[in-house]
Amino acid sequence: MSVSPPTSPLAARCLAKGARALSPKGRPWTTDNIGGALAGREVAQGLRAAGVMTGGPAPLTRADRSRFLAALDAEVQAARRDATAAPPRPWVAFE
């Protein structure tokens, strides 16, 4: 199943459940890159709590929207392939 959470904590929970996740800009979240996003979010939250103006993310562009839609379509197609694929054959030990 594909999801597109705008926040990395939600994406992390989705990944932990085995779901696919996309950033709002169409970049796939993975178990390899979600940690950095969560750390960056914590740093920004700390700066905001200290009164520093962080500015927030850049607005989405047409290219971002297009990239997201293409990535979403690719994830949906991959999920469909995974759902219709034959289950792996059980391992049989020959002794």
C-alpha positions in Angstrom: 0.0 0.0 0.0 1.3 3.5 -0.8 0.9 6.5 1.5 2.0 10.0 1.2 2.4 11.4 4.7 3.6 15.0 4.9 5.3 14.4 8.3 8.2 12.1 8.8 6.9 10.6 12.1 3.9 9.3 10.3 6.1 8.0 7.4 8.3 6.2 10.0 5.2 4.5 11.5 4.1 3.5 8.0 7.5 2.1 7.1 7.6 0.2 10.4 4.3 -1.5 9.4 5.7 -2.5 6.0 3.9 0.2 3.9 5.5 2.4 1.3 5.7 6.1 2.0 6.4 9.2 -0.2 7.4 12.7 0.8 5.2 15.5 -0.5 7.8 16.1 -3.1 7.6 12.6 -4.4 10.8 11.2 -2.9 10.4 7.7 -1.4 10.9 7.4 2.4 12.9 4.4 3.3 14.3 2.9 6.4 17.7 4.3 5.3 16.6 7.9 5.0 13.8 8.4 7.5 16.2 8.7 10.5 17.8 11.8 9.0 14.4 13.4 8.3 13.3 12.7 11.9 16.5 14.1 13.3 16.1 17.3 11.2 12.6 17.7 12.3 13.7 17.4 16.0 16.4 20.0 15.4 13.9 22.4 13.8 11.4 21.9 16.6 14.1 22.7 19.1 15.1 25.9 17.3 11.4 27.0 17.1 11.0 26.3 20.8 14.1 28.6 21.4 12.5 31.3 19.4 14.5 31.0 16.2 12.6 31.6 13.0 13.1 28.5 10.9 11.1 29.5 7.8 9.6 26.1 7.1 9.7 24.2 3.9 9.8 25.7 0.4 6.4 25.8 -1.4 5.6 22.9 -3.7 6.4 23.7 -7.3 4.8 22.2 -10.4 7.8 20.0 -10.8 7.3 18.8 -7.2 3.7 18.0 -7.9 4.6 16.2 -11.1 7.3 14.2 -9.4 4.9 13.2 -6.6 2.3 12.0 -9.0 4.8 10.0 -11.0 6.2 8.5 -7.9 2.7 7.7 -6.5 1.8 6.0 -9.8 5.0 3.9 -9.6 4.3 2.9 -6.0 0.7 1.9 -6.8 1.9 -0.2 -9.7 4.5 -1.8 -7.5 2.0 -2.6 -4.8 -0.3 -4.1 -7.4 2.5 -6.3 -8.7 3.4 -7.4 -5.2 -0.3 -8.2 -4.5 -0.7 -10.4 -7.5 2.7 -12.1 -7.4 2.7 -15.7 -6.5 3.7 -16.4 -2.9 7.3 -17.7 -2.5 7.6 -21.4 -2.6 8.2 -23.1 0.7 11.7 -24.3 1.4 12.0 -28.1 1.2 15.1 -29.7 2.7 16.4 -32.8 0.9 18.3 -35.1 3.2 
